[in-house]
Amino acid sequence: MKPHDQSCPTCSGHGLPFNPEPHFRPLPGTGTPVIELRGVSFSFAEREVLSEVDLTVAMGDFLAVIGPNGGGKTTLVKLILGLLAPKEGTVRVLGADPLSSRPAVGYVPQHAQVQPSFPVTVHEVVLLGLRRAGGMLSIGRWPGYRRHEKDKAMEALRMVDMADLSTRRFDALSGGQKQRVLVARAMVSDPALLLFDEPTSNIDPQGKICLFDLLSALSSSITIVMVSHDLISASTRISSVAVVNRKLIQNRSRELTPAMLELIYGTHDASCPLDEYIRGVSSIFGQAGPRNTP
């Protein structure tokens, strides 16, 4: 894959990497985890989704959360956002309960939550990020937003290299450009934590590289937690990794340990056709591979 350049539609003709100013507010106190889960379990009806999960995310981490479909990744995100409450255990975000900390958390969903036919511009989508931080419920083209708020939205767009497209309709953008706008929307209220749910699911390979370069640059000034299936693109950017499949195993480096691979894929005979794939994944993350059954 060639390096991204001015022809990259995701970079919008500006190129990466860039160095955003670290203007996000720091986490109060010294040594306080940004996210802390202790003994967390959650069930839907009679089905246990998460069991006795412990997770600690420190300030400045870029954590990738990976695991199979149905393994509990989305449930974990909703617990951190305060959209779900644990059946057992505790969840703390920025030293408080998740709902109290929600204004300081920027969230980028898997899919854009904007109706495709709605005539909203790029700038207006970013302004919507001020709603949860006390902004008006109106969109920027209507009365409600002050000049400094509009300027702040433009600053966020500049940080993701999308300011030149601020007046373009959101539905006219490529998948990668839309994701960059959603990152700007999440950043506009100066969060202490950015939370991503499958940010590259609708982006072409070149766009994925550009988006991960953007997140890597942002991680110098903000804590990032990213749920992703794209292990290869993420592997060189992240600082730590966690795997979720009802249970959770966390490694404070980016290496996938044999126990982590076993949690994702299970144990299997060395002749299993999946073995070569698993060993390829593990080599990317710096490990020799999963344990095999005799």
Secondary structure as the mmCIF struct_conf table of DSSP 4:
data_model
#
loop_
_struct_conf.conf_type_id
_struct_conf.id
_struct_conf.beg_label_comp_id
_struct_conf.beg_label_asym_id
_struct_conf.beg_label_seq_id
_struct_conf.end_label_comp_id
_struct_conf.end_label_asym_id
_struct_conf.end_label_seq_id
HELX_LH_PP_P HELX_LH_PP_P1 LYS A 2 HIS A 4
TURN_TY1_P TURN_TY1_P1 GLN A 6 SER A 7
TURN_TY1_P TURN_TY1_P2 PRO A 9 GLY A 13
BEND BEND1 HIS A 14 HIS A 14
BEND BEND2 LEU A 16 LEU A 16
BEND BEND3 PHE A 24 PHE A 24
HELX_LH_PP_P HELX_LH_PP_P2 ARG A 25 LEU A 27
BEND BEND4 PRO A 28 GLY A 31
BEND BEND5 VAL A 34 VAL A 34
STRN STRN1 ILE A 35 PHE A 44
TURN_TY1_P TURN_TY1_P3 ALA A 45 GLU A 46
STRN STRN2 ARG A 47 VAL A 57
TURN_TY1_P TURN_TY1_P4 MET A 59 GLY A 60
STRN STRN3 PHE A 62 ILE A 66
TURN_TY1_P TURN_TY1_P5 ASN A 69 GLY A 70
BEND BEND6 GLY A 71 GLY A 72
HELX_RH_AL_P HELX_RH_AL_P1 LYS A 73 LEU A 81
TURN_TY1_P TURN_TY1_P6 GLY A 82 GLY A 82
BEND BEND7 LEU A 83 LEU A 84
BEND BEND8 LYS A 87 LYS A 87
STRN STRN4 GLU A 88 VAL A 93
TURN_TY1_P TURN_TY1_P7 LEU A 94 GLY A 95
STRN STRN5 ALA A 96 ALA A 96
HELX_RH_AL_P HELX_RH_AL_P2 PRO A 98 SER A 101
HELX_RH_3T_P HELX_RH_3T_P1 ARG A 102 ALA A 104
STRN STRN6 VAL A 105 VAL A 108
BEND BEND9 GLN A 110 HIS A 111
BEND BEND10 VAL A 114 VAL A 114
TURN_TY1_P TURN_TY1_P8 PRO A 116 SER A 117
BEND BEND11 PHE A 118 PHE A 118
STRN STRN7 THR A 121 THR A 121
HELX_RH_AL_P HELX_RH_AL_P3 VAL A 122 LEU A 127
HELX_RH_3T_P HELX_RH_3T_P2 LEU A 128 ALA A 133
TURN_TY1_P TURN_TY1_P9 GLY A 134 GLY A 134
BEND BEND12 LEU A 137 SER A 138
TURN_TY1_P TURN_TY1_P10 GLY A 140 ARG A 141
BEND BEND13 TRP A 142 TRP A 142
TURN_TY1_P TURN_TY1_P11 PRO A 143 GLY A 144
HELX_RH_AL_P HELX_RH_AL_P4 ARG A 147 MET A 159
TURN_TY1_P TURN_TY1_P12 VAL A 160 ASP A 161
HELX_RH_3T_P HELX_RH_3T_P3 ALA A 163 LEU A 165
TURN_TY1_P TURN_TY1_P13 SER A 166 THR A 167
BEND BEND14 ARG A 168 ARG A 168
STRN STRN8 ARG A 169 ARG A 169
HELX_RH_3T_P HELX_RH_3T_P4 PHE A 170 ALA A 172
BEND BEND15 LEU A 173 LEU A 173
HELX_RH_AL_P HELX_RH_AL_P5 GLY A 175 MET A 187
TURN_TY1_P TURN_TY1_P14 VAL A 188 SER A 189
BEND BEND16 ALA A 192 ALA A 192
STRN STRN9 LEU A 193 ASP A 197
BEND BEND17 GLU A 198 GLU A 198
TURN_TY1_P TURN_TY1_P15 PRO A 199 ASN A 202
HELX_RH_AL_P HELX_RH_AL_P6 PRO A 205 LEU A 218
TURN_TY1_P TURN_TY1_P16 SER A 219 SER A 221
BEND BEND18 ILE A 222 ILE A 222
STRN STRN10 THR A 223 VAL A 227
BEND BEND19 HIS A 229 HIS A 229
HELX_RH_AL_P HELX_RH_AL_P7 LEU A 231 ALA A 234
TURN_TY1_P TURN_TY1_P17 SER A 235 ARG A 237
BEND BEND20 SER A 239 SER A 239
STRN STRN11 SER A 240 VAL A 244
BEND BEND21 ASN A 245 LYS A 247
STRN STRN12 LEU A 248 ASN A 251
BEND BEND22 ARG A 252 ARG A 254
HELX_LH_PP_P HELX_LH_PP_P3 GLU A 255 THR A 257
HELX_RH_AL_P HELX_RH_AL_P8 PRO A 258 TYR A 265
STRN STRN13 HIS A 268 ASP A 269
TURN_TY1_P TURN_TY1_P18 ALA A 270 SER A 271
TURN_TY1_P TURN_TY1_P19 PRO A 273 PRO A 273
HELX_RH_AL_P HELX_RH_AL_P9 LEU A 274 ILE A 284
TURN_TY1_P TURN_TY1_P20 PHE A 285 GLY A 286
STRN STRN14 ASN A 292 THR A 293
#
